């Protein structure tokens, strides 16, 4: 009898411990939280099987078992929740937080929305009525003809809906796509899947901005790498200025053809730079298209040196007296390495296998780790030999994707040793063998002065202290 009571106590305690922490997408049954049908009434962004690889087990409607810790964290971590919503909302029971549920039911529906069943939601005869009357209940907010077709409609309690100045239909301006991506358009599509089009009203890919909850870090990553694909050209330096108060031609009437016409360029650079994206133009500009073609191979070609000096001054670093004063492009250092040894330069051998070195992950991502996982799904680990996520490098290796990862999420993709902090050499005769230096030594204040001077590449100190100042 005592044994039975003990077992019961264990089972009951376990049940209490396993109660749902994050009550989003739940309802109460006899005082206990259970997952609502709306928790799982959507599709994952990747395959269900792939989601199970990440999150191990899946939420079930009307169940009260706590989500896998990776879905929400313990205590609840909003960044983990957002990553789950963006990638595997069905597996983690967060369908009700996806755009399909981000609206309200009608105040006076023709049928009580609380009584609507899943079968009704899926029934073709009911669908026209439920799309209009109970879209939140059925996850039909993005279906039918009545949807929010632009991001940010719910910003600050939907003040857009109340503004007389914002009642016109919202579409992407020409300035949203009037620039070049930092990497190739094809590489940007690998990361972001779909590209914004001018005069269109289709929402950006969620990885561009974190939609439905805009994530400033994801937006900045998109601006830095793929502004054209994500429709953020107007937030790049080329548009960060003002048009003249009294231009010779009304800037609002200037067309893209006028911006690109050499006959108009001198006037529009001076009068309408914001409209045309001429804010950072002037004496040092690329005067020919395609200067960054093939990772700026034009800058490296002896046969094109005269052309580069005349027409590709900005990309190739000929802004001063005709001699190159700066590195032509951050892509060059990647291209040269890739061409020689593929994608193995961050590895070391261990028992005949390649593994990631400590220097692969010895830095910080430019955006939060959670935001990087939204883009790249999984993170590299030191001493591991699992291949990177395909978006980090491409198959075969794509230098443009590699550079994008270095610029935004070097730690997640295992490219720390290609960041500026590692772009130098250790001393030829260091006071301590750099190959023997450990991460603990690098982080120890007692060692730091010596290692900054003798083993900066090993520790990632290339841009710190006096060394960083001199470089």
C-alpha positions, 0 to 999 in steps of 0.5 A: 500500500505504501509503495502504491501511494509513493508511486501516486505521489511521484506521478502527481508531482510529475504532472504538476511539474509538467503543467504548461508555463506559457499560456498562449494558445491554451484554454482552461479545463477544470482549472488546468491549462490545455492547448486549444485547437488554435495552438496546432491549427497551422503548418510548420515553416519547415517539415514536421519531421525537421521540426521534431529534429529540433524540438523532439516532441510536438504539442497536441490539442487538448493536452496539458503537457508542457512544451519542449524547453526549446520552444519557450524556455524555463522561465519563458524566453521571448526570443525562443518563443519567437524562433518557434513561431517563425519556424515550427509554430505547429510543433510548439503549439504557437499557431495562434501567434502566427499571422493567420490568427493575428486579427479579431473575430466580428463583434456580431458574427452570424454564428457564435465563433466560440461554437465553431469547430475545426471541421467547420473551419475546414468545410468548404461550405462554411469557409466564406462565412467563417473567413468573414465572421470568425477568422481568428478562431479558424486561423483565416486572418490571412485568407480571402480578400480581406487581409493586411497586405502590408507590414506594421498595420497593427503598430501602436494599437493600429494607429494607422487605422485611425490616421486620416493621412494613412488611409490610402492603400499601402504599397512598396515604393520604388525607393524600396527596391532602388539599390543593389543587394550587398551579395548577389540577388540569388544568394539573397533569395537563398536566405529570404526566399522571396523578393519585394517588388515595387508597387506590390503589397505582399508582405515581406518574408518573415526573416526580413523583419520578424513579422508579425512582431517586427524585430529591429535586429532582423530588419538591420540584418536585412538592410546590411545584406539584402536591402533590395530583396527585403524592400529596405533600400530607402533605409540604406545610406543612399537614401538617408538625406533630404531633398532640396526644399525648392528643387528645380523639378518636383521630386515627387514627380521624378521617375526611376527612368529620370534617376537613371538618365545621365542627362538628369543625374547632375540636377537630381543628385543636387535637388532630389538625392533622397528620391533617387538614392543619391545621398552618398554619391558625389565625386567618389562613385561607381560610374558603371554598373556591375563594379561588384560583379563576381565579388568585385573581380573587376578590382582584382583584374590587371586587364581591367585596372584602367577601367576600375580606376575610372569607372569603379572608384568606390567599389575598388577603393580608388577614391583618392589619387588613383591608388588603392587606399582601402580593401576593395571589398570584404568579399575578397578575403573570403573568395581567395580562401574558398578558391584554394581550400573550399570551406575547411579553413575553420577546422582542425583535424582530430582523429582523422575528422575535421572539427570546428576550432574554438576560434570558429565560435569565439566572438559575438553575433552582430544580432542576438543569438536567438535572431540568428537562429531564426535565420540559420536554424542551428548553431555551430559548436566548437569541437563538433564536425556537423556541417553548417546550415546550408544558408551559412555557406551554400552547396557548393560554397558561395562566398556571398553567403559566407560573407553575409554570415560573417557580417551578421551571425559569425558565431552561429555559423562558425565564422568568428575567425574570419571577422576583423578580430582574427584578421592578423597574424600571431608573433613569429616568436611569441613568449608563449606558444600560441598553439597551446593558448586556451580560451581560459587564457584568452579571457584571463586579465592577467594573460591579456596584455601578453596575448594581445601582443603575442597571440592576437589571432589565436584569441581574437584580439586583432582589433583590440588595444594598440594593435587594433588602433594601428591596423 
